Amino acid sequence: MATVEERVKSVTARVLGLDPEEIRPEHNFTEDLGAESVQSIELVAMFEEEFGIEMDEDAALSVTNVGDAVKFIANVCKEQGVAVEE
């Protein structure tokens, strides 16, 4: 099983048309990776699908960089009893 970070990078790369190898934890979704608001909403939906979780959309959209998204998703997985590899 891939780690949460690897899965977040993979989904982000698919949605934004990027190479997952170039995505870093410190990258900001909008400023560094070029996500527009519609893509940010799509990312939230794709993360939910990838991890089998439900996230509060406002809280999820307030996460600005990849590293924080990894932590946020890992916490949601724990809260909802979804096993993930950290």
N, C-alpha and C positions, 0 to 999 in steps of 0.2 A: 504494500500500500504506500502511495506517495504521502509525503508530509503535507500538513496544512499549507505551508508556504509554497511548496511545489504545485499544489492544486490551485491555490489562489493565483499564482503566476500563469499557470496554464489557461485558466478561465479568462484572466485579464488579457492575455495574448490573443486568445480567440476572438473576444469581443472587440478589441481595439486594433486587431490586425498587426500585432507586434511579434517579435521573436522573444519567447519566454526567457531565453538566456540573457537578454539585455535588460530585463526588469529587475530592479533592485528594491530592497525593503524601504529605502529612504525616498523612493520616487513618489511624487504627488500624482494622483490620478489625473487631475486636470492640467496642472502646470507642466509636469514632466512627460506624461504619457498621452496628453491630448484628448482626454475623455470629455465629451460634451454632456450636457445634462441628461439627454435621452440615453446616452451610453451608460451613464452612472446608474440610472434606474435599471437598465438591462443587466449591468454587472450584479446588482443586488439580486435580481431574479435568477441569474445564472449561478451565483454563489449558493442561493437557497436550493436550487436543483442539484448542484454538484454535491452538496453536503447533506441533503435531505433534512433541512432545517427551515424554520420560519424566523425571519428577523424583523424587528421593528424598523420600518422603512426610514423614518426620520433619523433614528439612531445610526442606522447603517449608512445613510447618505452623509452623515456628519463626519464619518471616517475619511480622512483626506489622503493618507498614504498607504502603500502596500504593506509595510510592517505592522501598522496599526490595524489594518484589515485582517491580517493573519491572527493577531491577538484577539480581536473582536469576534471573529468567526470561531476560533478555538473555544472562547468563553461561552458562546451561544451553543456550541456543540455539547459542552459539558453540562450546561443548564438543561438541555433537552435530551440528555442521555445518549448522544450520538458518539460512538467511539471513533476517534481520529488519531492519527500518528502525528505527534508534535515534532 
